[in-house]
Amino acid sequence: MKRGLRGLGGAFLAALVVAVLAAAPAGATGDHVVVATLNGVIDPITDRYLVNAMDQAASTHATALVIALDTPGGLDTSMRDIIKHMLAAPLPVVVFVSPSGARAASAGLYITEAADIAAMAPGTNIGSAHPVSIGGTNPVPNASASPAAATDIETIKIENDAAAYVRALATLHHRNADWAEQAVRQSVNVPADDALRLKVVDLETRDLGTLLDALDGRQVPKGGQTYTLRTANAAIQTINLSDFDRVLQALVDPNVAYLLLLLAIIGIGFWVTHPGLVLPGVVGVIAAFLAALSLFNLPTNLAGVFLIVTAVVLFIVDIKATTHGVLTTGGIIAFVLGGLLLIDTGFLAEGVNLSLLVVSVLLIAAVFGFILTKVFAARRRPYAAGEETLVDRIGIVREPLKPTGLVFIDGALWRATSRSGEVPVGAAVRVVAVRGLDLSVDAVAPSRSVEPGGTAPATP
C-alpha cells in the first residue's frame, strides 16, 4: 500500500516537473512576440488595454511588443499616458501602421514617433496632427512652420506645445523631426513610401510575418540597455480587447455620454414629478449608471454637468412659477454652455458634437415651450372649482324628488331638493344653488332638451 502511494506521489511529482520545464522556456527565453491592436479612437479604454499589454509582455519576457495601429486620433490625456508607458517599457515597442488602408493620424502620429521601431504597411498614411480645439476656434494651419500668424495666445501655446512634443519624440528615435513638426503646424500627411523616404518611419513591410522577419537581429538601444530582437521564428501571443471593454469603448464617446446624461436627467425628473410612472424612472436610473460609467472614463468637466442639471431644473421650475419664460431662456443658455464644457478637451481631444448639441437644445426648448404655452393658457382661464362649477349643471333624477331625493351629475350622485315640487325618476333638473353637500334644483321643461351634465340655457 505504501509502495503504491509512493509510486503515485512520484508520478505526480514527475508530471509537475515536466509541466514546469515545458512552461519555463516561454517565460524565460523571450522567444515570443506580444501583439496588441489599437483600432479606433484613442481613449481611456485603449489606454488601459495597451498598458496591460505592455505589462504582460514585460512579465513574460517577450522579445518585443508590436502594436498594430489604425487610428484617427483621440484624447490627449490617454495618448500621453500610452507614450509614457511605451518609453518606460523594459522591452522594445514596435508600432506597425496596418493593415493596408489604415492611418496614423493626429494622436496616432505621436504614438508612432514614440515607438522604438516604427513601420507602415503599403497603402497606409500618417500625419495630420494639427491641434484641434472642439468648441473653440480652429484657424487654418500656417503656411510656414512659424506660429506667428496665429492671433489667439491660447492657440499659439497649444500649437507650440504639440510641435515641441512630437519633435522631441522624433528626435529621441533619430527620425525626421522637421517633418513631424510640419505635421503639427501645417497638418501635412504622407503615404507609407514617402514616410519611409522622409525617414518618418523605419520600415515599410507588407504584413506581420514580413515585419517579424525584417526585425530579426535588430539591436534596439533603450534605457541604457541594448536589446537584440529574435523575431524570425518567435511565437505570436495576441492580446485582444475584452468584450466588456468593447462595450465600454462604445460608451466612452462624448456624444453618447451627453445623450445618456440627458436621458437620465429627463427620466428621473419625470419620475420624481409623476411618482406613479415607474418606466421613466427605471430608464433614467439605467441611463444614469451608463452615463456615469462613460463620464468616468472621459476627461469630464464637472462644471458642464452642473450647468446641464441646472438647465433642466430651470425648465421644470418655469412650469411651476410665473416667470413668463425667463427661466426657460436661462435654462437654454445653461444647457448650451453645459454641453460645450461637458468634456475637458485637450489639443487632441473631442467634445460633444456641436450639431448634436444644437438639435437637442432646440428639441428640449420646443417641448418645454409647448408646455409653457399650455400652462399660460390654463392660468388665463377663469377660476372654476368647488361649488360654483355645479350651478346651472343639468342632472338626471335617480330617486324621486318628493321634494328630496338623488340626482346624477357628472358621474356622481348628489342629494337634491326640488323647488318645483315632485319630480319623477329620469326627469332632468337644473342646479340653482349648492348648500354644503345638498343641491337645490328646478325641473327642466321637456321642451328644453339639454344633455345630462351640461349647462342649462339661460331663461328668456
LUMPA-82072 format. One line per 2 residues: number of its first residue (from 1); for each residue x, y, z of C-alpha. Coordinates in Angstrom, 2 decimals, always signed. Example, Ala and Ser with C-alpha at 12.3 -4.5 7.8 and 13.67 -1.06 7.14 Angstrom:
<sites>
1	+12.30,-4.50,+7.80  +13.67,-1.06,+7.14
</sites>
This chain:
<sites>
1	+0.00,+0.00,+0.00  +2.84,+2.37,+0.95
3	+4.73,+1.48,-2.21  +1.60,+2.32,-4.24
5	+1.27,+5.70,-2.56  +4.96,+6.42,-3.07
7	+4.68,+5.46,-6.75  +1.63,+7.68,-7.17
9	+3.40,+10.57,-5.44  +6.49,+10.09,-7.58
11	+4.46,+10.08,-10.76  +2.64,+13.26,-9.70
13	+5.97,+14.98,-8.88  +7.45,+13.95,-12.23
15	+4.43,+15.28,-14.09  +4.68,+18.56,-12.19
17	+8.37,+18.92,-13.05  +7.68,+18.23,-16.73
19	+4.91,+20.85,-16.77  +7.16,+23.46,-15.15
21	+10.01,+22.71,-17.56  +7.64,+22.89,-20.51
23	+6.29,+26.25,-19.37  +9.65,+27.73,-18.41
25	+11.04,+28.42,-21.89  +8.08,+30.55,-22.86
27	+8.66,+32.86,-19.92  +12.43,+32.69,-19.71
29	+13.82,+32.67,-23.25  +11.62,+35.51,-24.51
31	+11.36,+34.00,-27.99  +7.82,+35.22,-28.46
33	+6.21,+38.46,-29.56  +3.15,+40.04,-27.96
35	+0.78,+41.69,-30.46  -1.82,+44.26,-29.45
37	-4.25,+46.05,-31.77  -5.21,+49.72,-31.44
39	-8.08,+50.11,-33.86  -10.18,+53.23,-33.44
41	-10.19,+56.30,-31.23  -7.56,+56.59,-28.50
43	-9.39,+56.84,-25.19  -9.03,+55.58,-21.60
45	-10.16,+52.09,-22.64  -7.47,+51.66,-25.30
47	-5.02,+53.32,-22.91  -5.67,+50.71,-20.23
49	-5.63,+47.94,-22.83  -2.21,+48.89,-24.22
51	-0.70,+49.44,-20.77  -1.87,+45.94,-19.75
53	-0.38,+44.53,-22.96  +2.97,+46.18,-22.16
55	+2.91,+44.83,-18.61  +2.08,+41.33,-19.83
57	+4.83,+41.45,-22.49  +7.35,+42.56,-19.88
59	+6.28,+39.96,-17.31  +6.59,+37.12,-19.83
61	+9.95,+38.41,-21.13  +8.71,+38.84,-24.68
63	+11.31,+39.88,-27.22  +9.08,+42.77,-28.34
65	+5.59,+44.25,-28.20  +4.02,+45.00,-31.58
67	+1.14,+47.50,-31.68  -0.93,+47.22,-34.87
69	-2.17,+50.80,-35.22  -5.12,+52.26,-37.13
71	-6.49,+55.42,-35.53  -7.88,+58.86,-36.45
73	-6.61,+60.25,-33.11  -8.16,+60.65,-29.71
75	-7.78,+62.07,-26.24  -4.62,+63.92,-25.35
77	-4.52,+62.52,-21.81  -4.80,+58.92,-23.00
79	-2.24,+59.46,-25.75  +0.34,+60.87,-23.34
81	-0.22,+58.06,-20.84  +0.34,+55.44,-23.55
83	+3.52,+57.19,-24.69  +4.87,+57.39,-21.14
85	+4.46,+53.64,-20.71  +5.96,+52.96,-24.16
87	+9.09,+54.95,-23.33  +9.41,+53.30,-19.91
89	+8.66,+49.74,-21.06  +11.58,+47.32,-20.35
91	+11.41,+45.88,-23.88  +11.30,+47.21,-27.46
93	+7.92,+48.54,-28.58  +7.15,+48.36,-32.30
95	+4.30,+50.35,-33.85  +3.04,+48.90,-37.14
97	+0.53,+51.07,-39.01  -1.55,+48.34,-40.60
99	-3.34,+46.79,-42.43  -3.34,+48.50,-45.82
101	-5.81,+51.34,-45.73  -5.06,+52.14,-42.09
103	-3.83,+55.51,-40.84  -1.86,+57.03,-38.01
105	-3.48,+60.45,-37.83  -3.36,+63.07,-35.10
107	-2.54,+61.25,-31.84  -1.54,+58.23,-33.92
109	+1.47,+60.20,-35.25  +2.71,+60.85,-31.71
111	+2.39,+57.20,-30.72  +4.19,+56.10,-33.90
113	+7.05,+58.51,-33.28  +7.27,+57.30,-29.66
115	+7.89,+53.70,-30.80  +11.37,+52.18,-30.69
117	+10.72,+50.92,-34.23  +8.06,+52.46,-36.49
119	+6.78,+50.54,-39.50  +3.98,+51.03,-42.02
121	+2.18,+48.75,-44.43  +1.76,+49.79,-48.08
123	-1.38,+51.82,-48.65  -1.32,+53.46,-45.22
125	-0.73,+57.11,-44.31  +0.49,+59.19,-41.40
127	+0.26,+62.83,-40.25  -2.50,+65.46,-39.91
129	-1.67,+66.28,-36.31  -2.54,+69.97,-36.18
131	-4.05,+70.90,-32.80  -7.84,+70.87,-32.74
133	-9.95,+72.65,-30.16  -13.52,+71.37,-30.06
135	-15.98,+74.17,-29.36  -13.32,+76.82,-29.92
137	-11.63,+78.44,-32.87  -9.75,+76.25,-35.35
139	-7.64,+78.51,-37.57  -6.25,+77.22,-40.85
141	-2.74,+75.79,-40.31  +0.04,+78.23,-41.12
143	+1.78,+78.00,-44.45  +5.12,+78.17,-42.63
145	+6.44,+76.37,-39.60  +6.16,+79.54,-37.58
147	+3.07,+80.13,-35.44  +3.38,+83.90,-35.81
149	+0.23,+84.13,-37.92  -1.91,+82.85,-35.08
151	-3.95,+85.59,-33.45  -5.00,+83.85,-30.26
153	-2.44,+83.37,-27.49  -4.04,+80.09,-26.39
155	-3.81,+78.75,-29.95  -0.13,+79.69,-30.08
157	+0.59,+77.97,-26.77  -1.24,+74.77,-27.75
159	+0.42,+74.60,-31.15  +3.89,+75.19,-29.73
161	+3.37,+72.54,-27.06  +2.18,+69.98,-29.61
163	+5.04,+70.74,-32.02  +7.70,+70.53,-29.31
165	+6.29,+67.25,-28.03  +6.27,+65.46,-31.39
167	+9.68,+66.92,-32.25  +11.14,+65.52,-29.03
169	+9.71,+62.05,-29.74  +11.05,+62.02,-33.31
171	+14.48,+63.25,-32.22  +14.66,+60.63,-29.48
173	+14.38,+57.88,-32.09  +16.52,+59.61,-34.78
175	+13.67,+60.32,-37.16  +12.72,+63.34,-39.22
177	+11.79,+65.87,-36.53  +11.32,+68.71,-39.05
179	+8.62,+66.80,-40.94  +6.95,+65.73,-37.68
181	+6.71,+69.39,-36.70  +5.21,+70.22,-40.09
183	+2.58,+67.55,-39.48  +1.55,+69.53,-36.41
185	+1.88,+73.10,-37.68  +0.72,+72.53,-41.27
187	-1.25,+69.28,-40.84  +0.68,+67.56,-43.65
189	+0.09,+63.87,-44.32  +2.10,+61.34,-46.38
191	+1.66,+57.71,-47.56  +3.89,+54.90,-46.38
193	+6.51,+55.05,-49.15  +7.02,+58.81,-48.68
195	+7.13,+58.35,-44.91  +9.96,+55.85,-45.33
197	+11.80,+58.11,-47.79  +11.47,+61.10,-45.43
199	+12.66,+58.95,-42.51  +9.41,+59.48,-40.63
201	+9.27,+55.70,-40.05  +11.91,+52.97,-40.12
203	+10.30,+50.24,-42.24  +7.69,+49.58,-44.88
205	+6.53,+45.99,-44.86  +3.54,+44.04,-46.10
207	+2.21,+42.24,-43.03  +3.08,+40.99,-39.56
209	+5.04,+37.99,-40.87  +7.31,+40.05,-43.08
211	+7.67,+42.60,-40.28  +8.94,+39.97,-37.84
213	+11.38,+38.68,-40.45  +12.69,+42.21,-41.04
215	+13.06,+42.88,-37.31  +15.05,+39.73,-36.59
217	+18.55,+40.52,-35.37  +17.98,+44.26,-34.98
219	+19.52,+45.89,-31.95  +17.44,+48.43,-30.08
221	+19.12,+50.71,-27.51  +16.71,+51.67,-24.76
223	+17.03,+52.69,-21.13  +20.79,+52.18,-21.06
225	+20.49,+48.66,-22.47  +20.67,+47.16,-25.94
227	+18.00,+44.63,-26.89  +18.60,+42.17,-29.72
229	+15.35,+41.13,-31.36  +14.75,+37.42,-32.01
231	+11.57,+37.52,-34.05  +12.08,+35.33,-37.13
233	+10.71,+32.15,-35.56  +9.16,+33.69,-32.48
235	+5.75,+32.58,-31.27  +3.00,+35.20,-31.53
237	+0.85,+35.93,-28.49  -2.13,+38.08,-29.40
239	-3.85,+40.17,-26.73  -7.35,+41.26,-27.70
241	-9.67,+43.82,-26.21  -12.15,+42.07,-23.90
243	-15.86,+42.01,-24.72  -16.60,+44.19,-21.70
245	-14.01,+46.74,-22.83  -15.55,+46.74,-26.31
247	-18.94,+47.64,-24.84  -17.30,+50.18,-22.57
249	-15.44,+51.68,-25.50  -18.73,+52.22,-27.31
251	-19.94,+54.19,-24.29  -16.74,+56.22,-23.98
253	-17.81,+58.78,-26.52  -18.60,+62.42,-25.65
255	-21.80,+62.37,-27.70  -23.02,+59.09,-26.17
257	-22.17,+60.35,-22.67  -24.07,+63.58,-23.33
259	-27.17,+61.77,-24.59  -27.11,+59.30,-21.68
261	-26.80,+62.12,-19.17  -29.67,+63.94,-20.82
263	-31.84,+60.82,-20.81  -31.00,+60.16,-17.16
265	-31.96,+63.68,-16.06  -35.21,+63.69,-18.03
267	-36.21,+60.15,-16.99  -35.51,+60.63,-13.28
269	-37.02,+64.13,-13.32  -40.21,+62.86,-14.95
271	-40.43,+60.01,-12.45  -40.00,+62.37,-9.49
273	-42.72,+64.71,-10.74  -45.01,+61.78,-11.67
275	-44.42,+59.09,-8.99  -46.98,+56.72,-10.46
277	-45.00,+56.26,-13.69  -42.27,+53.71,-12.99
279	-40.89,+53.20,-16.51  -39.30,+56.67,-16.88
281	-37.59,+56.19,-13.52  -36.18,+52.78,-14.50
283	-34.92,+54.13,-17.83  -33.47,+57.19,-16.09
285	-31.60,+55.16,-13.47  -30.11,+52.81,-16.09
287	-29.11,+55.79,-18.25  -27.58,+57.49,-15.19
289	-25.45,+54.43,-14.46  -24.25,+54.20,-18.07
291	-23.62,+57.97,-18.19  -21.54,+57.78,-15.01
293	-19.57,+54.87,-16.47  -18.96,+56.83,-19.66
295	-18.06,+60.13,-17.97  -15.75,+58.34,-15.54
297	-13.63,+57.23,-18.50  -13.64,+60.67,-20.13
299	-11.97,+63.91,-19.06  -15.24,+65.25,-17.67
301	-15.68,+68.84,-16.60  -17.97,+68.92,-13.55
303	-18.99,+72.48,-14.40  -20.59,+71.15,-17.59
305	-22.57,+68.51,-15.68  -23.70,+71.13,-13.15
307	-24.86,+73.51,-15.89  -26.89,+70.80,-17.65
309	-28.58,+69.76,-14.40  -29.23,+73.42,-13.58
311	-30.78,+73.94,-17.02  -33.26,+71.08,-16.54
313	-34.15,+72.40,-13.05  -34.82,+75.85,-14.54
315	-37.09,+74.29,-17.18  -39.13,+72.48,-14.53
317	-39.33,+75.47,-12.18  -40.53,+77.71,-15.01
319	-43.52,+75.43,-15.46  -44.47,+75.88,-11.81
321	-43.53,+79.54,-11.38  -44.94,+82.65,-13.09
323	-41.81,+83.90,-14.85  -43.22,+84.08,-18.40
325	-40.38,+82.06,-19.90  -37.46,+83.88,-18.29
327	-36.20,+80.74,-16.53  -36.57,+78.72,-19.73
329	-34.38,+81.22,-21.55  -31.79,+80.93,-18.80
331	-32.07,+77.14,-18.99  -31.36,+77.15,-22.73
333	-28.23,+79.23,-22.19  -27.09,+76.98,-19.34
335	-27.75,+73.90,-21.46  -25.63,+75.13,-24.35
337	-22.75,+76.11,-22.06  -23.01,+72.81,-20.18
339	-22.79,+70.80,-23.39  -19.77,+72.77,-24.57
341	-17.99,+72.39,-21.21  -19.01,+68.79,-20.52
343	-15.77,+67.29,-21.87  -12.47,+68.86,-20.86
345	-10.90,+68.99,-24.31  -7.16,+68.98,-24.74
347	-5.42,+69.81,-28.01  -6.24,+66.34,-29.38
349	-9.49,+65.68,-27.53  -13.04,+65.60,-28.88
351	-16.01,+67.21,-27.20  -19.76,+67.00,-27.71
353	-20.67,+67.46,-31.37  -21.96,+70.99,-31.85
355	-24.73,+69.94,-34.24  -25.98,+67.33,-31.77
357	-25.90,+69.93,-29.01  -27.88,+72.49,-31.03
359	-30.50,+69.94,-32.15  -31.02,+68.58,-28.61
361	-31.32,+72.08,-27.15  -33.85,+73.12,-29.80
363	-35.94,+69.98,-29.21  -35.94,+70.46,-25.44
365	-36.73,+74.16,-25.81  -39.61,+73.30,-28.17
367	-41.05,+70.72,-25.73  -40.86,+73.00,-22.72
369	-42.08,+75.95,-24.81  -45.16,+73.94,-25.79
371	-45.76,+73.00,-22.15  -45.39,+76.65,-21.09
373	-47.97,+77.81,-23.64  -50.45,+75.30,-22.23
375	-49.64,+76.39,-18.69  -50.10,+80.08,-19.59
377	-53.40,+79.30,-21.32  -54.63,+77.40,-18.26
379	-53.67,+80.30,-16.00  -55.69,+82.74,-18.10
381	-58.88,+80.68,-17.77  -61.44,+81.84,-15.21
383	-61.35,+80.12,-11.85  -63.66,+77.11,-11.91
385	-63.54,+74.88,-8.86  -65.75,+73.95,-5.93
387	-69.47,+74.75,-5.64  -69.52,+77.27,-8.47
389	-68.94,+74.53,-11.03  -72.24,+72.81,-10.16
391	-74.53,+75.79,-10.57  -76.58,+75.58,-13.81
393	-75.45,+71.99,-14.40  -78.04,+69.51,-15.64
395	-78.65,+66.24,-13.81  -80.93,+63.22,-14.09
397	-83.19,+62.18,-11.23  -82.28,+58.72,-9.93
399	-84.53,+58.74,-6.85  -87.87,+60.67,-6.98
401	-87.66,+64.17,-5.55  -90.54,+64.36,-3.00
403	-89.21,+67.06,-2.76  -85.86,+65.48,-1.68
405	-84.11,+62.63,-3.48  -80.99,+61.75,-5.52
407	-79.76,+63.19,-8.82  -76.88,+62.06,-11.01
409	-74.47,+64.78,-12.21  -71.05,+64.23,-13.86
411	-70.68,+60.65,-12.70  -71.70,+61.27,-9.06
413	-74.92,+61.00,-7.05  -75.99,+64.09,-5.13
415	-78.72,+64.68,-2.57  -81.05,+67.29,-4.02
417	-84.20,+69.17,-3.03  -86.63,+70.27,-5.72
419	-88.07,+73.77,-5.75  -90.56,+72.71,-8.41
421	-92.45,+70.19,-6.37  -92.30,+66.43,-7.01
423	-90.01,+65.30,-9.88  -90.10,+61.67,-11.19
425	-87.16,+59.36,-11.94  -85.49,+60.07,-15.29
427	-86.50,+63.71,-15.44  -83.89,+66.41,-15.98
429	-83.24,+69.03,-13.32  -81.06,+72.15,-13.18
431	-78.90,+73.04,-10.18  -79.74,+76.51,-8.89
433	-77.83,+76.53,-5.61  -75.39,+74.47,-3.53
435	-75.58,+74.27,+0.24  -72.80,+72.05,+1.52
437	-73.47,+68.61,+0.06  -77.12,+69.34,-0.75
439	-78.30,+70.80,-4.01  -81.33,+72.93,-4.81
441	-82.74,+72.08,-8.21  -85.51,+73.07,-10.59
443	-87.20,+70.75,-13.03  -86.25,+71.30,-16.69
445	-89.19,+71.52,-19.06  -89.33,+68.61,-21.55
447	-89.14,+71.03,-24.48  -85.72,+72.25,-23.29
449	-83.55,+69.38,-24.45  -80.24,+69.50,-22.63
451	-77.58,+66.82,-22.39  -77.05,+65.42,-18.85
453	-74.09,+67.12,-17.16  -74.38,+70.13,-19.46
455	-75.34,+73.67,-18.59  -78.92,+74.81,-18.88
457	-79.60,+77.60,-21.38  -80.48,+80.99,-19.98
459	-84.18,+81.57,-19.23  -85.65,+84.24,-21.50
</sites>
